[in-house]
Amino acid sequence: MSIARGRLPQRRLGAAFASARRDAVRRALLTAGPLSSLLYVVFTDGFAASRWDGYRRMEQMVSELFAVGSPGRDVLLPFTWFYTVLFTAFGVGVWISASGHRPLRIGGALLTAYGLFNIVGALYPLTLGDDTSIPMHIVATNITLALMVAAMCFVAAGFHGRMRVYSITSLVVSALMGMVAFMAAPGPNLVLGVGERISIGAFLLWVAVLAVALWNGSTARTATGCLMRTGIRTGCRERAGRRPSRPSLGANTAGTEMATRPACCIPGRLETRLRDS
């Protein structure tokens, strides 16, 4: 008995260290999201645009900076690979943060696919002065946009309150301004340049806000004993009008604890509720 009791604290300590390591990895992966958004702006409208004499940021498309024949392509080509690694890591971080919550986990998987698909998009760039490159570039761009929209929808479904409203608002702004920019193409004109940058900026900012929302989303127990995650819908609700009763001295506290827990917190039922939510 004494040996068994001595092993129990060691196992708990080992589990605590393992949990801390997993949380550190999760946060490191989430950090890659805001970093990718920041570097995207710096490398496109910063480095690449500055290498192109006569490029008008407010009137020309960002895609032109990635095009074959663009003076900034030699800067953006290696950056595309680096951005892919960062964003894919962010998608994995969102997937880990979901902790079994289905809509958010699907959103994380879609964000990971979005990050990986940037490589495919780079294989079909625009070519300045060559209209034959436009159709395949449009196909690749539409697939990327479909992954982005689907990811934002599932992430919005995984939250409630302000984060859900913000996700829906960002999705609407990004999609609407993207359509406005598409109708104003090929440009150059003010509607095209500003509209596309608002569309891209809304998504880049949403990525940073999502990382912040999930930063402290580690599993924590509430006062009722329910497993909850900050801002994430889990479907774990205490039954209305029923309060846990305090066990009397000498009573079977284990049985009383199970009886007074909400139904969603009884072992085996929480996982079922999470899967069904």
N, C-alpha and C positions, 0 to 999 in steps of 0.2 A: 504494500500500500504506500509506503513512504517513497519507494522508487517511482511509482506511478505519479504520485503527487509532485515529485521533483521534476518530472519530465513535462508536466502540463504547462508551467510558466515558461519553460524553454520553448515549447512549441508555440505558445502565444507570442513570445518575443520574436521568434523567427517569422511568424505570420505577419507581425506588425512591420518588420523590416522589409519583407517582400511586398507588402501593400504600399509602403512608402516609396520603394523603387518603382513600382508600376505607376504610381501617381506622378513621380518625377518624369518618367518617360512619356506619359500621357500629356503632361504640360509642355514638355519640350516639343512634342509633335504639334500641339495646338499653336505654339509660338511661331511655327513655320508659316501659318496662314497670314497673320498681319505682316510678317517680314516679306512674303511673296507679293502682297499688295503694294507695299512701299517700294520695293525694288522694281516692280513693273512700271510705276510712274517715273522713277528715277531713270531707268534705262530707255524708256520709250520717248517721252516728252523731254527728258533731260539729255542723256548722252547721244542717242541716235538722232534726235531732231536737230541738235546743235551741230552735227556733222554734215547736215544737208543745207547748204546755202539756198535761201529762198523758200524753205519749207514753212508754211503757215499753219501753226498749231490749231488755230481757231477755225480753219477752213478746209483742212485736208484730213483724210482718214488716217487712223493709227495703222491700219493694215498696210498702207503705202510704205511705212518705215520698215516693215518686214519683207517687202517685195524684193524680188531679184532685180538688181540694178540700182537699189537704193544705197546711198553712201553710208547709211547706218546699219546695213544688214550684217556686216562683219562683226558688229558689236552685239546685235540682237540674236544672232544664230547661236552662239554659245550660251547666251542668257536664257534662251528658250529651254535648253536642257536643264539648266539650274532651276528655272521657275517650275518645270515639271516635277523635279525632285521635291522641291519645297511644298508645292500644292498637293502632291500625292501624299506626302507625310502628314499634311494637315487633314486630309480626308481620312487617313487611318486614325488620327487623333480624335476626330469626331466620332468615328465608328467605335473606338474604345470607350469614349465618354458615354456612349449610349447605354452601355451596361445591360444589354438585352432588351432595351426599349425599341420596338420594331420600327416605327416611323423614323426615329432619329438614326437608327442603325442603317436603314435603307438610304437615308440622306447622306450619311457618311460614305457609304459604298458608291453612291452616285458622284459625290465630290471627288473620290479617289479616281473613278473612271474619267471624270472631267480633266483631272490633272494629267493622267496618262495619255488622254487623247490629244493633248497639245502637241505631242510628237507627230501624230498623224497629220494634224493641221499644218505643221511646219513642212511636211513633205509636199504639200500642195499650196505653195505661196502664190501671190500675185507676181506677175512679171511686167515691169513697167514697159508700156508700149506694145504689149501683146495681149489682145483680148481673148485669145484661146485659153488662157490660164484662169479666166474668171469663173466658168461653170464649176470646175472641180473645187475651186476655192470657196465658192458659195455653198456647195454640198458639205464640205468639211466644217465650214463655219456654222451651218444650220444644225449639224449633229452636235457640235460643241454647245450651241445655245440650248438645244433640247436637253442635254445633260444638266446644264446650269439651271434651267427652269424647273426640271423635275426635282433636282436636289433642294432647291429653295422651297418648293411646295412640301416635300416630306419633312424638312427641318421645321417649317412653320407648323405642320401638324403635330410635331413632337413637343412643341412648347405651348404655353398658355400665357395670357396677359400681354404685357408690353412687347416681349420678344416676338410673339406671334404676329402682332399688329405691325411691328417694324419689318419683319420678314416679308409679309404680304405687301407692304408699302414699297419696300426696296424692289421686289419682283415687278410690281406694276410700273414703277418709274423706269427700271432698266428695260423692260419689254417695250413700253410705250416710246421712250426716246430712241430705242434701237430701230423701231419701225419708222419713226420720223426721219432718222438719219438714212435709212435704206431708201425711202422715197425721195430724199434730197440728193442721192448719189447720181452721177459720179463726182459732181463738184468740179472745182473747189467752190464752196460757199459756206456761209456762217452757220446755217442750219445743220449742214452735214458735220462740220468739225465739232461744234458745241454739242449737238445731239448725241453723237457717238461717244464723246468723252463723258457726258452725264450718264449714259447707259453703262459704260465700263466702270466709271467711278462709283455708281450705286452698288454694283456687285462687289467691287474691291473693298468698299467700306463695310458692307454686310459681312464679308469674311472676317474682318477684324473684330466686329461687334460679336459675331458668333463665338469667336475664340475667347473673348472676355466673358461671355455668358456661360461658357462651359468650363472656364478656368477653375472655379471653386465648386464644380459640380460633382465632387466626390461623394460617394454614398454616405449618408449620415442618418442616424436614427432620431426621429422626432420624439416628443414627450409621450406620444401614444405608442411608441415602439415600431411605427411603420417605417419601412425603408423608403426614403424619399431622395430625390435629386433636385438640386436648386433649379426652379423654374421649369422642370421637365414634367410632363404629364406621365404619371405612373398608374393612375386609376386606383390608388390606395387611399381610400376615404373611410373615416370612422362612421359607423352607423349613427344616423341622426337620433338625438334624444336619448342615447344610451351612454352612460358614463361608467368607466371602470370602477368597481367597488374595491375598497381596501380590505385585504384579507385579514381575518381575525388572528390573534396570537394562537399558535399551536395548530392552526389549520394547515391543510395541504396546500402550501403556497404555489407549488408547481402547477397543480390542477387548477387553482384559482386564477393563476396568471393566464393559462391557456383559455379559460372560460371568459375572462374579461378582455382579452385582446380583440380588436376588430377582426372580422372574418378574413380580410385581405392579408392580415399579418400572421395567420397561423401557418406554420411551415408547410410548404407544398402548394398553398393557395396563392401566395404572392406571385410566384412564378407564373401560375396559370393566368392571374389577372394581368400581368405584364405582357404575356403572349397574346392575350385577347384584346388588349388596349390598342 
